[in-house]
Amino acid sequence: MSGGEVAGILVAVFWAILVSFLAVALARLAQTLKATTKLVADVTDRAVPLLSDASSAVRSAQTQIDRVDAIASDVQEVTSNASALSSTVASTFGGPLVKVAAFGYGVRRAMSGRKEEEPAKPSRRAVIVGRTVPAARRAKRKKD
């Protein structure tokens, strides 16, 4: 065998090994593409019902928000009506009721015949548990 024949055989062997590696790589790539296709199909099958459920949930939430908005506007109207009624009652009955109460108080005071006494000032006292304070110190404190 000559050098050219040996080189040709080596190139042929190298080429055969390269082709076999490429065949294995292509087979694995084909398996990966099949698994990816199956995964995408499964995701699509599961995503369509989820999207329809989400759409119906959003529509339901919008309906509830519309109801809450209507209720809030009704509550605001009731609040303004109650405020107006309260101010009307206060202006109508407030002044006369104060006058009647003052009159009743004056009649009671006149009937009892007592003058209003000044409230007594609270005295300052030192409390020491288990000891008595001498009389001189008590007198001094009374002056303060």
C-alpha positions in Angstrom: 0.0 0.0 0.0 1.2 3.3 -0.9 0.9 6.6 1.1 -1.9 7.8 -1.0 -4.0 4.7 -0.5 -3.4 4.8 3.3 -4.4 8.5 3.3 -7.6 7.6 1.3 -8.5 4.9 3.7 -8.0 7.2 6.7 -10.1 9.9 5.0 -12.8 7.3 4.3 -12.8 6.1 7.9 -12.8 9.6 9.2 -15.7 10.5 6.8 -17.7 7.4 7.9 -17.2 8.3 11.6 -18.2 11.9 10.9 -21.3 10.8 9.0 -22.3 8.4 11.8 -21.9 11.2 14.4 -24.0 13.6 12.3 -26.7 10.9 11.8 -26.9 10.4 15.6 -27.1 14.1 16.2 -29.8 14.5 13.5 -31.8 11.6 15.1 -31.6 13.3 18.5 -32.6 16.6 17.0 -35.6 15.0 15.3 -36.7 13.5 18.7 -36.3 16.9 20.4 -38.4 18.6 17.6 -41.1 15.9 18.0 -41.2 16.4 21.8 -41.4 20.2 21.3 -44.2 19.9 18.8 -46.1 17.7 21.3 -45.5 20.1 24.1 -46.7 23.1 22.1 -49.9 21.2 21.1 -50.6 20.3 24.7 -50.1 23.9 25.8 -52.4 25.1 23.1 -55.1 22.5 24.1 -54.9 23.6 27.7 -54.5 27.4 27.1 -57.7 27.8 25.0 -60.1 26.8 27.8 -58.1 28.8 30.3 -58.4 31.9 28.1 -62.1 31.5 27.7 -62.5 31.1 31.5 -60.4 34.2 32.0 -62.5 36.1 29.6 -65.7 35.1 31.3 -64.2 36.0 34.7 -63.3 39.5 33.4 -66.9 39.9 32.1 -68.3 38.9 35.4 -66.0 41.2 37.3 -67.0 44.1 35.0 -70.7 43.3 35.7 -70.0 43.3 39.5 -68.1 46.6 39.2 -71.0 48.2 37.4 -73.3 47.0 40.3 -71.0 48.4 42.9 -70.8 51.7 41.1 -74.6 51.9 41.1 -74.7 51.0 44.8 -72.1 53.6 45.6 -74.0 56.4 43.8 -77.2 55.4 45.6 -75.3 55.5 49.0 -74.0 58.9 48.1 -77.5 60.2 47.4 -78.8 58.7 50.6 -76.0 60.4 52.5 -76.7 63.7 51.0 -80.4 63.4 51.8 -79.6 62.4 55.4 -77.3 65.4 55.8 -80.0 67.7 54.5 -82.6 66.1 56.8 -80.2 66.4 59.8 -79.5 70.1 59.1 -83.3 70.8 58.7 -84.1 69.0 62.0 -81.3 70.8 63.8 -82.4 74.2 62.5 -86.1 73.6 63.2 -86.0 72.0 66.6 -82.5 72.9 67.9 -83.2 76.5 68.9 -86.5 75.9 70.6 -85.3 72.8 72.5 -82.3 74.8 73.9 -84.7 77.5 75.0 -87.1 74.9 76.6 -84.2 73.3 78.4 -82.9 76.6 79.7 -86.4 77.6 80.9 -86.7 74.2 82.7 -83.3 74.8 84.3 -84.3 78.3 85.4 -87.6 77.0 86.9 -85.9 74.3 88.8 -83.3 76.8 90.2 -86.1 79.2 91.2 -88.1 76.5 92.9 -85.2 75.2 94.8 -84.2 78.7 96.0 -80.5 77.8 96.2 -77.7 79.8 94.9 -75.0 78.2 92.9 -72.1 77.4 95.2 -68.5 77.6 94.1 -66.9 74.3 93.8 -64.4 73.5 96.6 -60.7 73.5 95.6 -59.2 70.1 95.8 -56.7 70.0 98.7 -53.2 68.7 98.2 -52.4 65.8 100.4 -49.3 63.7 100.7 -50.0 60.1 101.4 -47.2 58.1 102.9 -48.1 54.6 103.6 -47.4 53.7 107.3 -46.5 57.2 108.4 -48.4 60.1 109.7 -47.7 63.7 108.8 -47.1 66.1 111.7 -49.7 68.8 112.3 -47.2 71.7 111.5 -46.5 70.3 108.1 -50.3 69.8 107.5 -50.9 73.5 108.4 -48.1 74.6 106.1 -49.5 72.6 103.2 -53.0 74.0 103.8 -51.6 77.5 103.2 -50.2 76.5 99.7 
